[in-house]
Amino acid sequence: MKQFLLIAFCATSLTAVAPAPSEAAQIKRACLASDRSAATRSRCSCIQRVADQALTRSDQKTVAKWFTDPHQAQVLKMSKTARDDALWDRYQAFGQMAQAICS
């Protein structure tokens, strides 16, 4: 009985932590949907792995939109709010990591 409860608890914990399918791999999907010739499946997967380490889910949702509307990145960069500045700093760090690891 204890083993069953432990397994049930672990399964519940994993389900609660795992992202919903619609939230997972947002960067990868945006990368693959872009018209960039360098957007291969392996490179986009690598970029997603870096994003999972460097960006929050919320950050990834925002950044994924920039693949179709790059101007929004510029708007955020020029913003004067501390929140936007922090996201821009995380985005730059993500970009440097992705370039170093996925090139």
C-alpha positions in Angstrom: 0.0 0.0 0.0 2.8 2.4 0.8 4.5 1.7 -2.5 1.2 2.4 -4.3 0.8 5.7 -2.5 4.4 6.7 -3.3 3.9 5.9 -7.0 0.6 7.8 -7.1 2.2 10.8 -5.3 5.2 10.8 -7.8 2.9 10.6 -10.8 0.8 13.5 -9.5 3.9 15.5 -8.9 5.3 14.9 -12.4 2.0 15.8 -13.9 1.8 19.0 -12.0 5.4 20.0 -13.0 5.3 19.0 -16.6 4.3 21.7 -19.0 1.1 21.4 -20.9 1.7 20.3 -24.5 0.5 23.7 -25.8 3.1 25.4 -23.7 6.1 23.1 -24.4 8.6 23.8 -27.1 7.2 27.2 -28.1 10.6 28.4 -29.3 11.2 25.2 -31.3 7.8 25.5 -33.0 8.4 29.2 -33.8 11.9 28.4 -35.1 10.7 25.6 -37.4 7.8 27.8 -38.7 10.2 30.6 -39.6 11.4 31.0 -43.1 15.1 30.9 -42.1 17.2 28.5 -44.0 19.2 27.6 -40.9 16.1 26.6 -39.0 16.7 22.8 -39.1 14.9 20.4 -36.8 18.2 19.7 -34.9 19.1 23.3 -34.5 15.6 24.4 -33.4 15.6 21.5 -30.9 19.0 22.7 -29.6 17.7 26.3 -29.3 14.7 25.0 -27.4 16.9 23.2 -24.9 18.9 26.4 -24.3 15.6 28.3 -23.9 14.4 25.8 -21.3 17.5 26.6 -19.3 17.7 30.3 -19.8 14.1 31.6 -20.1 11.0 31.1 -18.1 7.9 29.7 -19.8 6.4 33.3 -19.9 9.7 34.5 -21.5 9.5 31.8 -24.1 5.9 32.6 -25.0 7.0 36.3 -25.5 10.2 35.4 -27.4 8.4 32.9 -29.7 6.2 35.7 -30.9 9.2 37.6 -32.1 9.9 35.0 -34.8 6.9 36.2 -36.6 7.0 39.9 -35.5 10.7 40.9 -34.8 9.6 44.5 -34.4 8.2 43.5 -31.0 11.7 42.7 -29.8 12.8 46.2 -30.7 9.8 47.7 -28.9 10.7 45.7 -25.7 14.4 46.7 -26.1 13.5 50.3 -26.2 11.1 50.1 -23.3 12.1 51.9 -20.1 10.5 49.5 -17.6 12.6 47.4 -15.2 10.6 44.3 -16.1 11.2 44.7 -19.8 14.9 45.5 -19.2 15.2 42.2 -17.2 13.6 40.2 -20.0 15.9 41.8 -22.6 18.9 40.9 -20.4 17.7 37.3 -20.2 17.0 37.2 -23.9 20.5 38.4 -24.7 22.0 35.8 -22.4 19.8 33.2 -24.1 20.9 34.3 -27.6 24.6 34.2 -26.7 24.2 30.7 -25.1 22.2 29.4 -28.1 24.8 30.8 -30.6 27.7 29.2 -28.7 26.0 25.8 -28.2 23.8 25.4 -31.3 26.0 26.8 -34.1 
